[in-house]
Amino acid sequence: MAWILVVLAGLFEVVWAFLMKQSDGFTRLWPTVATFAFMFVSFGLLSVAMKSLPLGTAYTVWTGIGAVGAFVVGIVVLGEQVTVMRVAAAVLIVSGLVLMKLSGDGH
């Protein structure tokens, strides 16, 4: 169950990162309000998952999902540039996540 919570928290992180971009530096009311609401849910889910997962593993997976998810949303939704270096960086992040999960944290 803790892994499901970390994945959900990571997905909510992608949403709040996108909404933060849409808030235009917190100058637009509703994207700003939504950003903080999704942040609250994301942090809440992560905190519950951390009751049974190691800090380093949970936090690494959460931030990795957020980073790669934001990268994909940036390309697909916002039309950001795709370069070999950016894709390689995303692949390295995903590789790190897989290694973290396989590290045998006991959960």
N, C-alpha and C positions, 0 to 999 in steps of 0.2 A: 504493500500500500504506500509506503514512503516513497518508492521510486515513481509511482504514479503522481504523487503530490509534487515531487521535484520537477517532473516533466510538465505538469500543468502550470507550476510556478514559472518555469522557463518560458512557456508559451504566453503567459500573461505579461512577462517581461518584454517580449517582442511587441505586444500590443501597446504597452505603455511607452515604449521607446518610439514607436511610430506616432502615437498621439502627442508625445512631447515635441516631435518635429512639427506636427500639425499645429501645435499651440503657438508657434512663431515666437519663441522666447517667453512663453507664458503671458503673451499679450492678447490671446484669444480665449475668452471665458470657457466655453464648453469643452474644447480640447484640453484645456488646463485642468478643469474639474475631472474629466475622464482620465487624464494621465494619473492624477493622484489616487483616484479610485482603483485603477488597475494596479498601481504600485502597491497599494494597501493589500489587495488580494494576493498579489505575487509574493510579497514579503511574508504575509500570513501563512500561505501554503508552504513556503520554504521553511519557516520557523517550526511548523508542525512536523515536517519531514526530518528536520534536524534533531528531533527528539530521539530518533532511532538510527540515523545515518551519521557517519563521521563528518565533521565540519568540512574538512578539505574536499571530500568527495562530493557532498551535497552542493557546496558553494561552487565548485568547479563545474559541475554538470549544469547547474542553474545558469551561471554566467555564459557557459559555452552555448547552451541552447539559445540564450538571448542574443549572443554575438552573431552566431550563424543565422538565426532567424531574422535578425535585423538586417543582416547582409542580403539575404534573399528578398525580403520585403523591399529593401532599398532598390534592388535591381528590378524586380517584377512590378512593383507598384509605383515607385518614384522615378524609375528610368535611370538609375545610377549606372555608372560605367562598369563594364565587366572587363577585367584585365587578367592576364595569366597570374600575376603576383597576388591579386586579391583572391582569386579562386584557390591558388596554392595555400594562402593563409587560412582560408576557410577549411580546406582539406586537413591542414595541420591541426586546427582546432578540433575538428571531428575526430581525428586520430587520437588526440589527447583524451577526449571524452571516452572513447572506446577503451583506451588503456586504463583510464581511471576506474571504469566500471569493472574491468577484468583484473584489477589489482588485488582482488580478494579481500574486500573490506568486511566480509562476513555477513552481509545483508543481501 
